[in-house]
Amino acid sequence: MLAFTPIAPNTVFVAKPSEMSYADAMLGLRIWLDHEKIQPAGFKLVTGVRIGFEIIFRTEQDALAFKGFEWCHVH
């Protein structure tokens, strides 16, 4: 399963795994972003039909780097 969906050149949507809490999902994203030394320009919780996070990156290069993101257990 694809971890993210491009929305715009600098914006992606990443679905939260149903078995993962919001806190653990946010921590997992933060760990990955810190490891990659990427500071997003925006971060929005998405609920409704899709549940997850919309992340706005400062550059398209940072958004493309997110292709390497994979969910992992943080505890």
Buried (B, 14 or more C-beta within 10 A) or exposed (E): EEBBEBEEEBBBBBBBBEEBEEEBBBBBBEEBBEEEEBEBEEEEEBEEEEBBBBBBBEEEEBBBBBEEBEBEEBE
